[in-house]
Amino acid sequence: MGRADVDGLNTGYAALLLEQYLDNPGAVPEEWRELFESEPEVLLQRQPGLARLLELAAENGDGHAAPAPAAAPATVPAPAAAPETPDPELLGGVAAAMSLLKAIRMHGHLAAHLDPLGSEPPGDPALEPERLIPKLTPELQARIPASLLRLQVEGDTLADALPRLLETYTGTIAYEIEHISDHEERVWLRQAIESGRYRRPLSRDERVRLLARLSQVEGMERYLRRAFLGQKQFSIEGLDVLIPMLDEAIDLAASGGAHEVVLGMAHRGRLNVLAHVVGRPYETILREFEGERTIEAVVSSEEGGSGDVKYHLGAQGTRSTEAGDITITLVSNPSHLEAVDPVVEGRARAEQTDRSSREGYADPSVALPILIHGDASFAGQGIVAETLNLQALPGYSTGGTLHLIANNQVGFTTEPESGRSTRYSSDLAKGFDIPIVHVNADDPEAALAAVRLALAYRRRFGHDVVVDLVGYRRHGHNEQDEAAYTQPMLAAAIEKHPTAREQFAARLVADGDLTQEQADELDHKVLTELKQAHEALKETFGQPAPPSPDDTHIPAATGDDVVTAVAADRLRALNEQLLRVPDDFTPNPKLMKQLERRRETLDAGGIDWGQAEALAFATLLVEGIPIRLTGQDTERGTFSHRHDVLHDAQTGAIYTPLQHLDDAGAAFEIYNSPLSEYACLGFEYGYAVAAPEALVLWEAQFGDFVNGAQIIIDQFISAGLSKWRESTRLTLLLPHGYEGNGPEHSSARLERFLQLAAQENLRIANCTTSGQYFHLLRRQALDATARPLIVMTPKGLLRLKQAGSTLDDLASGEFRPVIDDPGAERERVERLVLCQGKVYYDIVGHEERANAAGVAVARIEQLYPFPVEAARALVAGYPNLREVVWAQEEPQNMGAWRAIRHRLEETKPEGVPLMYVGRPWRASPSEGYPTAHLREQDRIVRAALGR
Ligand SMILES: Cc1ncc(C[n+]2csc(CCOP(=O)(O)OP(=O)(O)O)c2C)c(N)n1
C-alpha cells in the first residue's frame, strides 16, 4: 500500500482494523498488517487518533510480538462499506479505553483483593479510569460499544462493562495471562475469564455440600489439636478451601476420562488430604497420633524399616465420582521441599504410557498430576524450575500439571520480603508461559472457579497451570511453634479473623440456604465422627494392629537364579534386525560402517559396550520387558558409543531400530534429557515406581554430575524402601574412571553409593567386560526382586578390545560378581591384587605385569551386596598367599576401600595382611593435569604389582 492509499484512508475503518490488528495481527488483511508495521509515521502525520493507537501499540507491544494465529482471519468490511469518520473525541476515547482495557487485563491483579487478612493491594495508576479523563469521560464510556473492544463481560458499552471488568480482574480472583506467548491461548483465556463461564454460581445443594466439606476440614484439625496437644500436624487452617479445590479437580479429571490423580505435596495440610482426599479412615490417622502403627511397623518390618513421620507417608485410595471411580495416589515424599515434584511427574507419565506399543504412547487424559507447593518453597527451590522445564518435552510431558500454591504468606518464620525477590511466589511460572490464577482463600466459590478454569485450560492446551491460593496460617509453622514470637501483628490479626467455614456459613445463612442451627450441626457431626473413631480405636489398644494397606512385602533377594544368557541364534537374529533401516532411510555412511562391524564381532569377538547393551535391550524387548532410557545426549551416548537413534543424513528424519524389532512386545522409550540431574532422576524414579515391570535407566553425562541429584538418591532411591517400602529396578548408568580428564570427569562418587547401601536396598556394580554388562542389565530387568542398580560405567573401556566379549559370553553364563585371574599360576601366587573397574586393565596391561609372576589380579564386579562367599572362594584358590592388596585409582577417602575393607578382611585368610594401594587422601577426586594423572596412575599400578 502506497502513500496515496494512506492519504485516502477512512479513519474509522482504519481504526477498526487497527484495533483488530492489535488484538490479533493475523486477523487483518496482509496489506493492512504491512501498513501498520511499516508505515506508522505516515499515519502519524495524517490521523491523530490512529497515531495515538499506534503509540499504544508500540507501548504495549502486544500484537506485534504475537505469532499469527491459526484462527481464520476475521472478515472486515470492504473500504467502500466503511463507516463514516467518527469524531476525533470518540477516537481518542477508544484509544484510551483500549489502554485501560489492556491495563486491567495485564495489571488488574495488582488491585485484586487476594489477601483474606485484608491487606490493601498495591494497585497501579494504569488501572484508574479517572486518570484517563478528559480522554475517557463517563459520557464517552457510554458511547464506546463494548463489542469494539472485544470485551466478553456483559454490557453494551464500556460504561456498562467497566464495573464488571474490574470485578472480574480485581476481585477475589486475579489473573496473570498476558505474558503467554501463544496468541490463541491468550485469547482463549481472556474469553474464558471474561465470559465468566467458569465462575458459574453454585446451586444451593453445592453450597451446602461445600460448607459441609469445610466443616470436615476445619473440624479434623481442631480435633487433632485438642486431642494431641503439641503433636505436629501442620494444620491446613487458613487454606481450608484447598480440600474442596482438590475435590473439584478430581471430579473434573474423572469426567475427562482420567483413572488416576497423582498428588504430590509437603507437610502442610497433608493429614487432611489423607483423610478427605485419599479417603484414609480417621482411625488410621488417629492411630499414627497414638504412636501405635509406626512402632509396630518398625518392629515387624522384615527390612527393619525405619518407617517415616506421618506427614511424609504416601497413600492410595479410590474415589467414586459421577464419571466413575478414580484412583488417588498421594506420593511419599521426604522433608526436602519440592523434591517430590519430578517424582510425581514421572509417576503420572508412567500411568499415562501404554508400554505395549513400540515407542510407548502417552495419553495425558489418563492421569492428572497435581502438585501442591508452599509459597516459600515454590519461589526458593530450584527443583521447581527444573520440573517446570519438563512440561513440554516429548519424553516428559504429562499434558499439563495443576500446580496449587498453598500460599500462607510465610515460610516457617520467614516473610516473603526475605524469601523471594519477586512480587508473587508464583512469578517463576511466568517464564514458562504458564497462566497464573491468584485467588483469595476466603472465597471458596472463587477458588473452585479457579480450578475449573485451570483444568479447562489444561484440557484444551495440555500445559501446566498455576493456582496461587492466597490464605494465611492460623497457627505457628507447626503445633509446637508460637507464631507471635516472629509475626506478632499477623498472629493477632489472624486470631480475630473468622475461619473460612464461619464466613461461608454466615453467608449461606444470610442467603437463606440453611439455618444457623443446620450450619452448626454440620460442625458437630464431624466432631462426633472423629470422637467415635477415636473411641473405637482406643478399644483396640493392646490388640495387634490391623495390617496397613501399605504393608506390601518386598522380599530381599540376590537375583542369582535369573537366567540371563540368550541363545546365540536369537542374538544373531536380533543383531541383524538392529542393523536394519528402511529403504528410504539414509544413515550417516561413516556411522553405518562402524555399526556394520557389529556383524563381524559375532564371529570374531570384540562385542563392545554399545553392542552388548543394544543386544541386552533387544532380547528384553522381545521378552516383553519395556525399557525407558534417558539422560543427557543418551540417544547417541556421551562417548558416541551407543547410537540407538539414527539420523537420516539427507532429511534429518530419525529411526530407532530397537523400536522396530520383529517380535518386540514392549516399548523402547529413549529420550535425550534436558540438562538437569535432579529433576530428571526424580522423574525416572517416579516412573520406575509406577512401572515396576519396566527397566528404567537413567544415564549421567559423566558420573560426576550425579550429585546434582543427591536428594533423589539419598531420600528416595536409597532410603525409600526403609521409609516407605518403596523400591524400584531403576538403573543408574554413571560413567566413572580415572583417565586424566580432571577432577570433574573422573568420579561418580562410588563411595557415596556404598555409604548409602545397607539392608540390601541397592545393588552397586562396575563391570569390566561388555558381557558382564549384558548379563547385569538382563538380570536387573528380569529379577522380580531387583533393587535400584548403580552401575559405574566405563569411558575408555567402551571400545577397549580386551573389555569386549564374544557371542559365547552372551549366550552362556551369567553375571559374575567376582572374576578370578584367568592366567594365574595358583601355587606360585603370593600376592593377590583385588580391584574393581578400569584400573584392572591398567594393572594387567602394564609393562611390569610380565615381571610379576607371583601376583594374581582379580576383580570384584559387584560391590554391594558384597559377594562374600564368591570372594572367599576366590581367595581360597591361592594356597600360598602372603599378602592381599586392594588397589584402586580413587583417593583413599573415596572409591570402594573404606566401605568394603571390612569385607576384604573377612575374605582373606587370617594372618595374611591386607594392604591399600591407591591415591592418598585427597580433597579433590583427581589431578587436574594429564601428566600428573599419568604419573599417579603409573605409581598406583607399580605399587599394586609390587614393582
Ligand atoms: C529443602 C528444604 N529446606 C528446608 C526445609 C525446612 N523447612 C521446613 S518447612 C519450611 C518452610 C516452608 O514454607 P512454605 O513452603 O511456605 O510452606 P508452609 O510451611 O508455609 O506451608 C522450611 C524452610 C525443608 N523441609 N526442605
The ligand as an SDF file (V2000), in Angstrom:
LIG
                    3D

 26 27  0  0  0  0  0  0  0  0999 V2000
   14.7810  -28.3580   51.0710 C   0  0  0  0  0  0  0  0  0  0  0  0
   14.2890  -27.9540   52.4300 C   0  0  0  0  0  0  0  0  0  0  0  0
   14.8920  -26.9440   53.0850 N   0  0  0  0  0  0  0  0  0  0  0  0
   14.4560  -26.5680   54.2980 C   0  0  0  0  0  0  0  0  0  0  0  0
   13.4310  -27.2140   54.9140 C   0  0  0  0  0  0  0  0  0  0  0  0
   12.9400  -26.8110   56.3010 C   0  0  0  0  0  0  0  0  0  0  0  0
   11.5770  -26.2610   56.2240 N   0  0  0  0  0  0  0  0  0  0  0  0
   10.5190  -26.9930   56.5400 C   0  0  0  0  0  0  0  0  0  0  0  0
    9.0730  -26.1890   56.3150 S   0  0  0  0  0  0  0  0  0  0  0  0
    9.8610  -24.7900   55.8210 C   0  0  0  0  0  0  0  0  0  0  0  0
    9.0700  -23.5910   55.4230 C   0  0  0  0  0  0  0  0  0  0  0  0
    8.2450  -23.8780   54.2180 C   0  0  0  0  0  0  0  0  0  0  0  0
    7.5000  -22.7720   53.8470 O   0  0  0  0  0  0  0  0  0  0  0  0
    6.4160  -22.8610   52.7120 P   0  0  0  0  0  0  0  0  0  0  0  0
    6.9920  -23.5020   51.5140 O   0  0  0  0  0  0  0  0  0  0  0  0
    5.8360  -21.5310   52.5060 O   0  0  0  0  0  0  0  0  0  0  0  0
    5.3520  -23.8810   53.3020 O   0  0  0  0  0  0  0  0  0  0  0  0
    4.4820  -23.7290   54.6190 P   0  0  0  0  0  0  0  0  0  0  0  0
    5.1690  -24.4990   55.7040 O   0  0  0  0  0  0  0  0  0  0  0  0
    4.3480  -22.3020   54.9310 O   0  0  0  0  0  0  0  0  0  0  0  0
    3.1930  -24.3510   54.2860 O   0  0  0  0  0  0  0  0  0  0  0  0
   11.2340  -24.9870   55.8380 C   0  0  0  0  0  0  0  0  0  0  0  0
   12.2210  -23.9550   55.4860 C   0  0  0  0  0  0  0  0  0  0  0  0
   12.8610  -28.2900   54.2180 C   0  0  0  0  0  0  0  0  0  0  0  0
   11.8910  -29.0190   54.7330 N   0  0  0  0  0  0  0  0  0  0  0  0
   13.2890  -28.6170   52.9870 N   0  0  0  0  0  0  0  0  0  0  0  0
  1  2  1  0
  2  3  1  0
  2 26  2  0
  3  4  2  0
  4  5  1  0
  5  6  1  0
  5 24  2  0
  6  7  1  0
  7  8  2  0
  7 22  1  0
  8  9  1  0
  9 10  1  0
 10 11  1  0
 10 22  2  0
 11 12  1  0
 12 13  1  0
 13 14  1  0
 14 15  2  0
 14 16  1  0
 14 17  1  0
 17 18  1  0
 18 19  2  0
 18 20  1  0
 18 21  1  0
 22 23  1  0
 24 25  1  0
 24 26  1  0
M  CHG  1   7   1
M  END
$$$$
